[in-house]
């Protein structure tokens, strides 16, 4: 009796595997990048205070500000709709790695214990790269598995398959 109930619950949960988890990941990430993009859109450029890695250091701070602002906003819309999900996921992952390197990584660290102090969500003056690393982990299922059935990508792929 107990195992039958467990099997029914498991079957119910399994039926939504490609629906809800990917949608929830997309919604959370879309919200976070939309928020970051609009924060940049409505504030003054502070990229001139950062040291970008090569080859990004060859691009002007104003251009990088504009590109990152619009990638975050348009990427958030893409994630929300599930349109170009893998493209926007890859692009936002690159942006996140650059942000970790330029903004969130501790300026100075000499030991792994020093580095681990920066693995926090609130900035305590020693880096704060925990949340961006969590975003990278959240992007992985979208990069490798796509947007899921509740997406425009899914509808387009089904349409293209039927036309063959």
Secondary structure, DSSP 4 states (H G I P E B T S, - for coil): -HHHHHHHHHHHHHHTTTTHHHHHHHHHHHHHHHHHHHHHHTS---GGGS-PPTTGGGS-HHHHHHHHHHHHHHHHHHHHHTSSHHHHHHHHHHHHHHHIIIIIS-S---SHHHHHTT--SS--SS---HHHHHHHHHHHHHHHH-S-SSSHHHHHHHHHHHH-
